[in-house]
Amino acid sequence: MFLVSGSGWSLIVAPLSLLAGGLGLGYLSRRRPEGLGLLEESTDEIASEEFIANFAKLESRARDLAGRILGEPGESLPLDRALSALLVLPSWTDSDTHVFRRILALRNALIHDEIHTLSTYQLTFGMVESERLLRILGAAQLPKVASRTSGPTSTDAFSFENRVRVMLISSFPSAVIEQVATDGEIDLVLSTDKGSVGIIVKYKKDGILTRDDIQRAISTASKSPHRIALITNAELSDGAREWLLATSAGRKRLHIMRWSGDAYDRSPAEAIGKIVW
């Protein structure tokens, strides 16, 4: 155990092995340590060092998983790109990414001597949340990537949308890819320093994109500040094709891209690159 002092109270913090067992971070004690000077400084430093070591485990696990998702060495990935890749995991959320960044900021402040020790609150937050994120990543299952011969099916562990996200992350390393948290048609927004594209992902089990699907997408495109890419596994139905030929409404803003889910096929990314640039 290690001890963090503050305002006449002491916080005795259990080791990380106890945290993982769910026994809680620590408890307040009325016992004041003898000789607050060197003891207080040394225990604070021990606490901070253990926090840094715990974050190192978290960062290593995050990079390893991201590298396996993207098929690249995790240790050389920019951290922003690694965090974006983790969003394909159903157990990892935007909120987890935000918490990770808060913990990273505390770690960086210690490493770069902006602060010398963590406050009781900072230590509690950093240790508990680091352990929580480590448990999430430790139990995470990697997405199944489509082979050259088999596209996504209804039995895939991960959705077609997640396959699209992996393809975009690996194709646009410096882009920011955000999940759109609304019930609208747009699922993702890809942003670069050149511009942004709203992405509609449409997986059709029957493999047919109907006229209604196209009309909804064009309606979205006509109202959106972004150009819109519709990425789908489906073919246009005869009715959808005829309607597209007969109308020009929104077609300049809507780009339809058929994709099988093949991890080796980057044609949608190439088309999106032309839209952005």
Buried (B, 14 or more C-beta within 10 A) or exposed (E): EBBBBEEEEBBBBBEBEBBEEEEEBBEEEEEEEEEEEEEBEEBBEBBBEBBBEBBEBBBBBBBBBBBEBBEBEBEEBEBBBBBBBBBBBEEBBEEBBEBBEBBBEBBEBBEEEEEEBBEBEBBBBBBBBBBBBBBBBEEBEEBBBBEEEEBBEEEBEBBBBBBBBBBBBBBBEEBBBBEBEEEEBBBBBBBBEEEBBBBBBBBBEEEBBBBEBBBBBBBBBEEBEBBBBBBBBBEBBEBBBEBBEEEEBBBEBBBBBBBBBBBEBBEBBEBBBEBBE
